[in-house]
Amino acid sequence: MVSVTDPQNTAAPAATVYHDQPSANPIKVETRSVSVRYGDTQALHDVSIRIPDRGVTAFIGPSGCGKSTFLRCINRMNDTIDSARVSGSVLIDGEEVNSRAVDPVVLRARVGMVFQKPNPFPKSIYDNVAYGPRIHGLATKREDLDAIVEASLRKAGLWAEVEGRLGMPGTALSGGQQQRLVIARAIAVNPEVILMDEPCSALDPIATARIEELIDELRENYCLIIVTHSMAQAARVSQMTAFFHLGHLVEYGPTEDMFTNPHDARTQDYITGRFG
Ligand SMILES: Nc1ncnc2c1ncn2[C@@H]1O[C@H](COP(=O)(O)OP(=O)(O)OP(=O)(O)O)[C@@H](O)[C@H]1O
């Protein structure tokens, strides 16, 4: 038991509560005291977490609590924001991603990202998926590239819907199909971690259900981290949940435990809808 929070004290940013039931899977992503500033504003304070491989970890918390900022630390997307300053350590398989030796382009292939709004390139379905393997030199022959495109679309659950019309623009697909195309594009470069920032927020309930099924299938082979505003979605798709509040990681543990037995009053208030 490592609860170090006074549950009565909802104001002071206390140390994170880590539930004492770790996942059976090995740790894939670990952060140590990660803080982020945008200019003079501190958006994240000393976030330390250990995220297991082959499973889904959900980041939840009220708007502006730093979930997306933290997600972007994992593949160095904050490097693209001029005012952002990141400190602390982010390790993938024990390797520091903030090291100068790490090429962010290679890192972002290892750690793919799916955004709120589907963002296919203005290219054909085929070229959307083939783009990454081409720039990373993963296929030398056309048939190898064809095989990667097909396998990626199959893994993303889109193949049956697009087979025979791969030359069609990706942007002509429905929103849910576009989101699966973007997931296929991420899968095509053999990622180890897939970050999803509210991947269903622009989708209707049917397309959302399809993406949630896909997330459930992908967890067998990848470390998935999903930011969501929907607690129902976090409960449905994730095995681990991290609750953030005002830039602090408040509580982290197995999803079922977090939802049935939160240790911190702020987590309790959020999951029971008292704020957020
Ligand atoms: N590019 C940026 N420049 C300046 N401040 C930023 C930037 N991005 C985020 N912030 C600030 O950092 C804080 C955390 O924002 P972030 O988007 O990470 O929160 P979030 O929990 O993902 O929010 P939401 O659920 O609304 O998407 C907020 O105060 C936000 O205004």
Ligand as a Chemical Component Dictionary entry (heavy atoms), coordinates in Angstrom:
data_LIG
# 
_chem_comp.id                   LIG 
_chem_comp.type                 NON-POLYMER 
_chem_comp.pdbx_formal_charge   0 
_chem_comp.three_letter_code    LIG 
# 
loop_
_chem_comp_atom.comp_id 
_chem_comp_atom.atom_id 
_chem_comp_atom.alt_atom_id 
_chem_comp_atom.type_symbol 
_chem_comp_atom.charge 
_chem_comp_atom.model_Cartn_x 
_chem_comp_atom.model_Cartn_y 
_chem_comp_atom.model_Cartn_z 
_chem_comp_atom.pdbx_ordinal 
LIG N1  N1  N 0 0.599  25.340 -26.828 1  
LIG C1  C1  C 0 0.302  25.812 -25.621 2  
LIG N2  N2  N 0 0.719  27.051 -25.243 3  
LIG C2  C2  C 0 0.435  27.563 -24.024 4  
LIG N3  N3  N 0 -0.274 26.916 -23.085 5  
LIG C3  C3  C 0 -0.721 25.687 -23.397 6  
LIG C4  C4  C 0 -0.462 25.081 -24.661 7  
LIG N4  N4  N 0 -1.031 23.844 -24.676 8  
LIG C5  C5  C 0 -1.626 23.692 -23.481 9  
LIG N5  N5  N 0 -1.448 24.796 -22.710 10 
LIG C6  C6  C 0 -1.937 24.996 -21.339 11 
LIG O1  O1  O 0 -1.464 23.922 -20.540 12 
LIG C7  C7  C 0 -2.488 23.460 -19.660 13 
LIG C8  C8  C 0 -2.753 21.985 -19.913 14 
LIG O2  O2  O 0 -3.340 21.857 -21.201 15 
LIG P1  P1  P 0 -3.616 20.448 -21.869 16 
LIG O3  O3  O 0 -4.163 20.705 -23.247 17 
LIG O4  O4  O 0 -2.430 19.594 -21.742 18 
LIG O5  O5  O 0 -4.769 19.892 -20.911 19 
LIG P2  P2  P 0 -5.815 18.739 -21.171 20 
LIG O6  O6  O 0 -6.043 18.098 -19.854 21 
LIG O7  O7  O 0 -5.392 17.863 -22.289 22 
LIG O8  O8  O 0 -7.098 19.581 -21.588 23 
LIG P3  P3  P 0 -8.353 19.162 -22.491 24 
LIG O9  O9  O 0 -8.997 18.014 -21.795 25 
LIG O10 O10 O 0 -9.225 20.390 -22.476 26 
LIG O11 O11 O 0 -7.846 18.830 -23.859 27 
LIG C9  C9  C 0 -3.692 24.359 -19.889 28 
LIG O12 O12 O 0 -3.655 25.395 -18.938 29 
LIG C10 C10 C 0 -3.465 24.909 -21.275 30 
LIG O13 O13 O 0 -4.046 26.182 -21.428 31 
# 
loop_
_chem_comp_bond.comp_id 
_chem_comp_bond.atom_id_1 
_chem_comp_bond.atom_id_2 
_chem_comp_bond.value_order 
_chem_comp_bond.pdbx_ordinal 
LIG N1  C1  SING 1  
LIG C1  N2  SING 2  
LIG C1  C4  DOUB 3  
LIG N2  C2  DOUB 4  
LIG C2  N3  SING 5  
LIG N3  C3  DOUB 6  
LIG C3  C4  SING 7  
LIG C3  N5  SING 8  
LIG C4  N4  SING 9  
LIG N4  C5  DOUB 10 
LIG C5  N5  SING 11 
LIG N5  C6  SING 12 
LIG C6  O1  SING 13 
LIG C6  C10 SING 14 
LIG O1  C7  SING 15 
LIG C7  C8  SING 16 
LIG C7  C9  SING 17 
LIG C8  O2  SING 18 
LIG O2  P1  SING 19 
LIG P1  O3  DOUB 20 
LIG P1  O4  SING 21 
LIG P1  O5  SING 22 
LIG O5  P2  SING 23 
LIG P2  O6  DOUB 24 
LIG P2  O7  SING 25 
LIG P2  O8  SING 26 
LIG O8  P3  SING 27 
LIG P3  O9  DOUB 28 
LIG P3  O10 SING 29 
LIG P3  O11 SING 30 
LIG C9  O12 SING 31 
LIG C9  C10 SING 32 
LIG C10 O13 SING 33 
# 
